Amino acid sequence: MPAPSQALPKLVTPLPGPRAQAVIARDQAVLSPSYTRGYPLVAHRGEGAIVEDVDGNRFLDLSAGIAVVATGHCHPKVVEAIQRQAAQLIHMSGTDFYYENMVRLAEKLARSAPGGVPRRVYFGNSGTEAMEAAIKLARYHTGRDKFIGFLGAFHGRTMGSLSFTASKTVQRQRFGPLVPGVHHIPFAYCYRCAYGKQPETCAVECVKVIEDTLVRHILPKEELAGIVLEPIQGEGGYLVPPQKFFDELQRVAHDLGVLLIADEVQSGMGRTGRLWASDHFSFTPDILAVAKGIASGMPLGATVARAEIMQWKPGAHASTFGGNPVSIEAALATFELLEQELIDNAAATGAYMMSRLREWPARFPHVGDVRGLGLMIGIEFVKDQTTKERFPALRDRLEQSAFEQGLLILGCGANSIRLCPPLLLTRDQADFAISTLETCLHHL
């Protein structure tokens, strides 16, 4: 791990530096313009929660590669596991042959999944692949083809998962027709109830839309396969629903006889201070989609379903590279680190950060809300705390200003930033991050 003197940012050139500028110019000539780069970071190496760019500038990373490097950048135990496995076997394809380490990881996922029920596991390469498998499995098991999703959700960009994604219009624009049969409803509470006015009442009303509107007027329950949700919406704004939302959702799913599919791609693997966000709400999904932090930077996704649901025939679904042995070893090392210390650190450090951030709405007139669990924290910006009119321009300026001070953050939702650092973030690093953001806010 970095020495204390190396565990905080240090800027040695104007940003971007000369080498970064050269790389960016080359990138713009050959890379897809569909990538979203909020600021000109050209990453070169990483260690713990620190990223160094090609010019030698060090940054404190509160994005963790979009909530991916759960154990920090290049954790020595993860690196050792990757190197050991790469020297032994890189690929044979677990869809046609057997890997012992694939079995070991599947056993861990099956045992740890919410609800303590028997599970089976399918391995892919990413979050969107985990969602594609979940959607296909729900159709296969139920023989039905309709689904309910939620506004604000992000489930991926491949055509099946994109049909559920309802975060930004640019993600769907000019890609239709998408997979039919997906109906979107409001997520957990209306915008104003996000500020604590009537969150539980509003959560009940949102779920009642399923029974009182969709099933009654549009969607025959005999055609409904499942309800797809993020227990905590990620790109939608780091929105944390009240317990009543999950209680009502599980009741409705039981009454209608449909599957609950939880996308824990961003909220899982210890980020919220528990292994799964669902664990905070006693929520037991029938199918669970996992990725991002599962292998701390290596490509891996998993679909974890009740054993009686995952009963499709050989050849029904597969992936050449899914469950690659090198990625599997990285995931096994990640699991060990999470269980040893990192989940507890996420809970403790997240609580400490929230104890400081909770005061922000009273201190900063443009901070409308602070919410989150563990190291999954969202901060929302408004033009006026009375009207709660959104202020995306301020959020964007803060993101850029933080970068200029050596702090890496990302936006989410229409007007929020997300803090999703590696789970080994120290209190000193947390203090630096919060103080830096406070300084930036005072000058914006």
Secondary structure, 3 states (H helix, E strand, C coil): CCCHHHCCCECCCCCCCHHHHHHHHHHHHHCCCCCCCCCCCCEEEEEECEEEECCCCEEEECCHHHHCCCCCECCHHHHHHHHHHHCCCCCCCCCCCCCHHHHHHHHHHHHHCCCCCCEEEEEECCHHHHHHHHHHHHHHHHCCCEEEEECCCCCCCCHHHHCCCCCCHHHCCCCCCCCCCEEEECCCCCCHHHHCCCHHHHHHHHHHHHHHHHHHHHCCHHHEEEEEECCCECCCCCECCCHHHHHHHHHHHHHHCCEEEEECCCCCCCCCCCCCHHHHHCCCCCEEEECHHHHCCCCCEEEEEECCCCCCCCCCCCCCCCCCHHHHHHHHHHHHHHHHHHHHHHHHHHHHHHHHHCCHHHHCCCEEEEEEECCEEEEEEECCCCCCCECHHHHHHHHHHHHHCCEECEEECCCEEEECCCCCCCHHHHHHHHHHHHHHHHHC
